[in-house]
Amino acid sequence: MVLRSPATAPGRAGLTRVLAAPGRTLFATDFDGTLSPIVDDPAQANAHPETARVLGRLGARLAGVAVVSGRPVTDVLRLGGLEGAEGLAALRVLGQYGHEHWDPGTGTVTAPPPHRGIAQARDAVPDLLRRRGLTDVHVEDKGRALGLHVRRSGDPVGALARLRDPLAELAEDLGLVVEPGKQVLELRPPGTDKGAAVTGLVADVGADTVVYAGDDLGDLAAYDAVEALRAAGGSGLLLCVVGADRTALEPRADLVLDGPGELLGWLDALADALADAPADRPADPSTRPGAAP
């Protein structure tokens, strides 16, 4: 696949920087809809078969490669086939919007104690769905969050409309937030989003450039983080992956790609272009854009 150029000037500048200094670049990506297709059953959302190979190629050249997902880390590793993959010894996986961190060296997951509101929501949601006549809404229990999927409902648009307000009220009562997505509303703890996760990764690896790939509303915070890095003097490239459903990310993206297959093809072409790129080291964190003096 040809390495398509981004459609925007900031995106083209970001790609130029990646090619010039891969060792100062972080690649971070969402999972569902980005590395894996959106399917009716979330438990069957296996990553595209080229995922581990392509991320491994990038991992050998970049300062860092990370998956930042609303899913638990264990789901990402299982569905992605990423654990132990060649080139991904330093892969970072942040699950539950950054609440969970996976250490590839030890294979352990660290996370704060679960928010007490999730246990209460687990008890309350089935009754809420019964009272609203929404028993065909599928509840995905993520441990630290609950995803309410309407994709398999007889009327997905109507189900979302009838669910939105009562779920917001329940979230407020329990100290939770509602995260909207593609035919899903998710109840999760406040205080962490993909933007904070990406910002933390930038600091951890000493990057001054971020390439971020996403497909849905939950990725807007990560887009914000990349644009903040640009404003601070760094570089960024925003990739948007689209499928059968269009996405709110498109107007803000530097490059729009059609499904996980096209994303991975583009990343493979990027890895080809990086094969002859100069070997460099990650930036000193004390000199990265926006660092404290």
N, C-alpha and C positions, 0 to 999 in steps of 0.2 A: 504493500500500500504506500502511496505517496504521502509524505509528511505535509498535509495541508496546512497552509498558513492561516493563522487566526484572522478574523474579519475586522478586528479593531486595532487601532494603533497601540494601546496599552498591551493588548495580547501579543502583538508582533514583537514589541519590545521585550515582553516576558520570555517569549520563545528564544529570541536572540540571546538573552542572558542565560537561559538554561543551557544552550549549546556552547556558550563561552565558558561557563563555570558550573558544570554539573555537580561538583563537590560542594557547592553552596546552595543546592536546590533540594527542596522537599517536595515529594509527590504524595498527595493525600487524596483518598477517594472514599465516597460512600460505597455501600454494598448493594442493597436492593435497588433494582432498576438501573444500576450503573455497572457493576460487575456481574450481576445476575438479573435475569428477566423478572418482571412482575408477573406472578402466577396467582391462581385462585387460592392455593394452599401455601402459606408462607413456609411451612416445613419442607416443601419441595423446591424451594427457590435456589437450586444449585448454581454455583458460579459458572460462567462460560468456561469451557474446557481449556482455553488458552490462558486463563487468569494467572495461575502459579508460574508458568513459564515466562510470561511477559513481565510480571512484577519482579521476578527473579533477575531478569536482564537489567531492569532499571535499578534494582537494589545493589547491583554490582558497581554502578556508576554514580549514583546520587548520594547526597548527604543522608537521606532518609526516605523510606517508603512506608506509608501507613494506611490502614483502613480505619475509618471513623464511621461507626454505624450506630443506629438506634437499637440494633439487636444485641443480645448478650454475646460476649466474646466467644463462648463455646459454639454458638450457632455459626458465627463467621468462620471459625476455623474448620468446622465440620462441613458446611456447605461450600466453602471456598477451596477446600483441599490445600490449605496453605501451610499447615504445621509441618516442619521438616523439609519444605520445598527448597530446591537448589537456589542459592542466591538470596534467600530470605532469612538468613540466620539472625539478622537484626530487624526483621519486620516488626513494626509496632501495630498492635490492634487495640483500638479504644472502642469499647462497647458501651451500650446504654448512654449514648451521647457524651461519652467521656467519663462516666462514673466508674467504669471498669477499665483497668489497664492490664494488658497481658505482657509478661516477661518471657521473651522467646528463649532466653538462656536457661531458665528454670522451669518453664512451662506453667507457671503459676499466674493466677489472676488476683489482683488486689483491687479492693473497692471499699468505700465506707459502708457502715451498717445500712440495711435497707430502710427506706423511709416508711414510717409506721402507716402513712396514709395509703400505701399500696395494699397492705393487708386488709385494711378497711374497705378499699375499693373492690378488692377481689370478692368480698362478701356482698357488697351493695350493687355491683353492676348487673348480675343476673336478674335481680328483682326490678331494676330500672328498665331493662330490656323487655321483661314480661309486661310491665305496666304500660309501656309505650307500643306494645305490639310489634316488637322488633326481635323476635326470637330467632330469626334467620340471620342475624348479625353474628359473625364469628369472633369470639374473644380469644386473642393470642396472649397467653401469660408469659411474659418475658422475665419473670422473677422480680425485677426492679421497676417494671412498667407493665401496663396492659394496653394492647392494641385492639381496637374494635374495628373490624374489617367489614365493609358493606359490599364488597365486590361480588359475593355469592348471594346477596339479597335479591329478591324479585324486583325491587325498585331501588337501586343504589343511590340515586340522586335524592329521592324522597326520604330514604332511611337516614342519609346524612343530615338533611334538613330537620328531621324530627329528633335526631340524637344530639345535635350540636348544643342547644341551650341547656337541656337537663344535665348533660355531661359537664358543661362549664360550671353549673351550679354545684354539682358533686365535687368537682375539682377544687373549687373555692372552699367548700366546707372542710375538705380533707387536707388542705395545704399543698395541693398538687397543681400542675399546669396541664393544659391540653395542647398537644402538638398535632396539627393537621398534616395529612399526607394524601397520597393518591388513593382515594376511596377508603381511607382509614383515619380514625381519630385515636390518638394515643394519650393515655394518662401517665404522667411521669413526674418525678420530683423536680422542683425548681433548682436553679442555681448553676446548671451546667448545660451547655449547648455545643454544637459543632464548631462554632466560632472560637469559644474558649479552648476547645480541644486543639484546634489548629494553631492558635497562638501559643499554647504551651509546647506543642511539637516544634514550632519554629525556634523557640528558646532552647529546647533540649538539644537539637541537632546543630544549632548555630547557623541556620539558613538565612539568606537574604532574598530568596526567591521561592515562591510556592506555586506549584501547579495543582489545582484542585478540580476534581471531577464529581459532579452530583447530578441529581435528576429531579429533586422535589423540594417542597417548601422547607423541610427540615434542614436543607443545605444553604438556605439564605444566610444564616448566621456565619457559615464558613466563607461564603462570598464576601460578606461584610469584613471579615478578618483579613482576607486577601487584599481587599481594596484599602483597608487601613494600613497594611504593610506598604502598598504602593504610595500612599500619601506620605508615609514616613521616609520615603526614598528608596524602598526596595522594589522588587519586581514581582509580577504575578501573572498567571494565566488561568482563566476560568473556563472550564470545559463543562458543557451541558449535554447530557445523554437523554435523548427522547425516544419514546416508543409509541404505542397505540394512543396513549394519553399525552397531550401536550403539557407543557410545564411552565410555571411562573418564572423559572430561571432563564428562559430563552432570551428575554430582552436584555438581560445583564451579562450574558455569556460572551466570551471572546470567540468561541468556536462551538458549534452545535454538531453533535455526532448522533447517528441513528443506531441506537441500541448498543448493548455491551460488546457485540462483535466488532462494530466500527470503532468503538473506543479502544479496544485492545489492539486492533489493527493500527490505529494511529500511534498508540504507545509503542508498538513494536517498531514502527517506522522511526519513532523518536530514538529508541534504543539503537537502531542501525546508525542514525546520524551521530549518536554519542560515541560510537565505537572508535572514532578518530579524534574525539574531543580531548582537550588537554586534561591531564590528571591534575587535580587541585585538591586542596584541603578545605573542609568546612570553615566558614568564617568564625573568627574569635567572637564568642557571644557578647563580649564587652564592646565590640565595634559594630554590631548589627544595627540596622536602622531602628530608631526608637529606643535604643538601650539607654539606661540611665548613665549620666556622666560619672 
